[in-house]
Amino acid sequence: MVKVPRDYIHKWPWDILIILDACRRDYFMQYNRIEGSLKPIEVETAYTTAWLKTYFPDRYPYVWVSGNPVVNSGYPVQGYRPWVHIRTIINVWKHEWREDLLTVPPEAVTKWAIPWLGRRKVVVHYIQPHFPGIGKSRIRMVGWKPSKPCVTVKLEEERTPEKAQTAYRENLEIVLREVEENLLPRIPLGRRVVITSDHGELLGEEGFYGHPGRPEDEEDIRGRPKLWKILTEVFWFEVSL
């Protein structure tokens, strides 16, 4: 296990960085079919905004193709202003939001990323496997509203670990298939491509689902070692093109 320094993303070599939001390492290792080498890593935070504040504190000459409304070019999120830190942000969520899904489908992120794949330092940020479910199991645990990217909409419904795990696996399989079949073939040869995640996801462990969304929630979950481990043990996967 590598407990990464705060500048790990910016020090390790990559040209295209693919983020699978809320992707657990154990599920990625089980369902990924893309060829490459995996390095297990441990991050310090358990939700996207905290991850951004911790690992992107300065200014970076990146293009960020964002399916996640937290990374946007005009809305501060918990005091973090992404456009101050990232040179170019492509607000895919603003144009490709699906009200029927309450999220942005992965094919929309790929479509907006393709024109930028010849550039260096391009981040392609898919929201899946983050809920809500977009496969056969349409569990809508949390939905994002693009007009207010820092606000979550809690959707009440019956939850069981089995339902959550099935929906999460379906989301992961959908986004991995999209990356493998439609994104990677369009990346020019010679580019260094890495797949990673900002944090994990709880799928019924100790009765918890999802992940923290506020500093006080994150502090509470730190006191639960099993849950904290699930949320912070992610991966750095170097793709073999």
C-alpha positions in Angstrom: 0.0 0.0 0.0 1.3 3.4 -1.0 0.2 6.3 1.1 0.6 9.0 -1.6 2.1 12.4 -1.0 -0.1 15.4 -1.7 1.5 16.1 -5.0 1.4 12.5 -6.3 -1.0 13.3 -9.2 1.3 16.1 -10.4 4.6 14.2 -10.0 3.7 10.8 -11.6 3.9 10.7 -15.4 0.6 10.8 -17.3 -0.9 12.6 -20.4 -4.5 11.4 -20.0 -5.8 10.9 -16.4 -9.2 9.1 -16.3 -11.1 9.5 -13.1 -13.8 7.0 -12.2 -15.7 8.9 -9.4 -16.3 6.9 -6.2 -14.6 3.8 -7.6 -13.6 1.2 -5.0 -10.4 -0.6 -5.6 -11.8 -4.1 -4.8 -14.5 -3.6 -7.4 -12.2 -2.2 -10.0 -9.8 -5.1 -9.6 -12.6 -7.6 -10.0 -14.4 -6.1 -13.0 -11.8 -4.2 -15.0 -10.7 -5.9 -18.2 -8.4 -3.2 -19.5 -4.8 -4.2 -19.7 -2.3 -2.4 -17.5 -0.6 -2.4 -14.2 -2.3 -1.4 -10.9 -0.6 0.3 -7.9 -2.7 0.3 -4.7 -2.8 3.7 -3.1 -4.3 5.3 -0.1 -5.7 8.9 -0.2 -6.3 11.2 2.7 -9.9 12.1 2.0 -13.3 10.5 1.4 -15.3 12.7 -0.9 -14.6 14.7 -4.1 -14.4 18.3 -2.7 -12.0 17.3 0.1 -9.9 15.4 -2.5 -9.8 18.5 -4.7 -8.8 20.8 -1.8 -6.1 18.4 -0.7 -4.6 17.3 -4.0 -5.2 20.4 -6.2 -4.3 23.3 -3.9 -2.3 25.3 -6.5 -2.8 26.3 -10.2 -2.4 23.6 -12.8 -2.2 23.8 -16.7 -4.7 21.0 -17.2 -7.8 20.5 -19.3 -10.5 18.9 -17.1 -13.4 17.3 -19.0 -15.9 17.1 -16.2 -19.0 15.0 -15.8 -19.1 15.9 -12.1 -20.6 19.3 -11.3 -18.2 19.7 -8.4 -15.5 20.4 -10.9 -17.0 23.4 -12.7 -16.1 26.8 -14.0 -18.4 29.1 -12.0 -19.8 27.6 -8.8 -17.7 27.6 -5.6 -18.2 24.3 -3.7 -17.5 24.4 0.1 -15.2 27.4 -0.5 -13.2 25.7 -3.4 -13.3 27.4 -6.7 -12.2 24.9 -9.3 -11.6 27.4 -12.1 -9.0 29.1 -10.0 -6.9 25.9 -9.9 -7.6 24.3 -13.3 -6.8 26.2 -16.4 -9.5 24.8 -18.7 -12.7 23.2 -17.4 -15.2 21.6 -19.9 -18.5 21.6 -18.2 -20.0 18.4 -19.6 -22.5 18.2 -16.8 -24.0 21.6 -17.9 -24.7 20.4 -21.4 -25.4 16.7 -21.0 -27.4 16.4 -17.8 -30.0 13.6 -18.1 -33.0 14.4 -16.0 -34.3 10.8 -16.4 -31.0 9.5 -14.9 -30.3 12.4 -12.5 -26.7 12.3 -13.7 -24.4 12.5 -16.8 -24.0 9.3 -18.8 -20.4 8.2 -19.6 -20.8 8.4 -23.3 -21.4 12.1 -23.0 -18.1 12.6 -21.2 -16.3 10.6 -23.9 -17.9 12.7 -26.6 -16.7 16.0 -25.1 -13.2 14.5 -24.3 -12.4 13.3 -27.8 -11.4 16.7 -29.2 -8.9 17.2 -26.4 -7.1 13.8 -26.4 -4.2 15.0 -28.5 -3.3 17.5 -25.8 -1.1 16.7 -22.8 -2.4 16.8 -19.2 -6.1 16.1 -19.9 -8.3 14.9 -17.1 -11.4 12.9 -18.2 -13.7 12.8 -15.2 -16.6 10.3 -15.4 -19.2 10.4 -12.6 -19.8 6.6 -12.7 -19.7 4.3 -10.8 -21.0 7.0 -8.4 -24.7 6.7 -7.8 -27.4 7.1 -9.1 -27.6 3.7 -10.9 -28.0 3.9 -14.6 -28.1 0.2 -15.4 -31.0 -2.1 -14.9 -31.0 -1.3 -11.2 -32.0 2.3 -11.0 -31.2 3.0 -7.4 -31.2 6.8 -7.0 -29.4 7.2 -3.7 -28.1 10.7 -4.5 -28.9 12.9 -7.5 -27.1 16.1 -8.6 -28.9 19.2 -9.8 -26.7 21.0 -12.4 -28.1 24.4 -11.5 -26.7 24.0 -8.0 -23.7 21.7 -8.2 -23.0 21.8 -4.5 -26.4 20.6 -3.6 -27.4 16.9 -3.4 -31.0 15.6 -3.6 -31.6 12.7 -1.2 -34.0 10.2 -2.8 -35.7 7.9 -0.2 -36.2 4.3 -1.2 -35.6 0.9 0.2 -31.9 0.1 0.4 -30.2 -3.2 1.0 -26.6 -4.1 0.5 -27.5 -6.5 -2.3 -29.4 -3.8 -4.2 -26.7 -1.2 -3.7 -23.9 -3.6 -4.7 -25.8 -4.7 -7.9 -26.5 -1.2 -9.0 -22.9 -0.1 -8.2 -21.4 -3.1 -10.2 -23.7 -2.3 -13.2 -22.5 1.4 -13.1 -18.9 0.3 -13.0 -19.3 -2.2 -15.8 -21.0 0.5 -17.9 -18.3 3.1 -17.5 -15.4 0.6 -17.9 -17.0 -0.6 -21.2 -17.3 3.0 -22.3 -13.6 3.7 -21.5 -12.4 0.5 -23.1 -14.5 0.6 -26.3 -14.9 4.3 -27.1 -12.3 6.4 -25.3 -9.1 4.4 -25.3 -9.2 3.6 -29.0 -9.2 7.4 -29.8 -6.2 8.3 -27.7 -3.1 8.8 -29.9 -0.4 6.2 -29.6 2.4 7.2 -27.2 0.2 8.9 -24.7 0.6 7.8 -21.1 -2.9 7.0 -19.8 -3.8 6.4 -16.1 -7.1 5.5 -14.5 -7.7 6.4 -10.9 -10.4 7.3 -8.4 -10.9 10.1 -6.0 -12.5 7.9 -3.2 -14.4 4.8 -2.6 -18.1 4.0 -1.8 -19.9 2.3 1.0 -22.4 -0.4 -0.1 -24.1 -1.4 3.1 -21.0 -2.0 5.3 -22.1 -1.4 8.9 -25.3 -0.1 7.6 -23.7 2.8 5.7 -24.2 3.8 2.1 -22.4 6.3 -0.2 -19.7 8.5 1.2 -19.4 11.7 3.3 -20.2 15.0 1.7 -19.2 17.5 4.4 -16.1 17.9 6.6 -18.0 17.0 9.7 -19.3 13.8 8.2 -15.8 12.9 7.0 -14.4 13.4 10.5 -17.1 11.1 11.9 -16.3 8.3 9.5 -12.6 8.6 10.3 -13.4 7.0 13.6 -14.7 3.9 11.9 -11.5 2.2 10.6 -13.3 -0.4 8.4 -15.4 2.2 6.6 -12.5 4.7 6.3 -10.3 2.0 4.7 -13.0 1.3 2.0 -13.4 5.0 1.3 -9.7 5.8 1.0 -8.0 2.7 -0.5 -8.1 3.5 -4.3 -5.7 2.8 -7.2 -3.4 4.2 -9.8 -3.8 2.1 -12.9 -1.3 2.6 -15.8 -3.0 1.5 -19.0 -1.2 -0.5 -21.7 -2.1 0.9 -25.0 
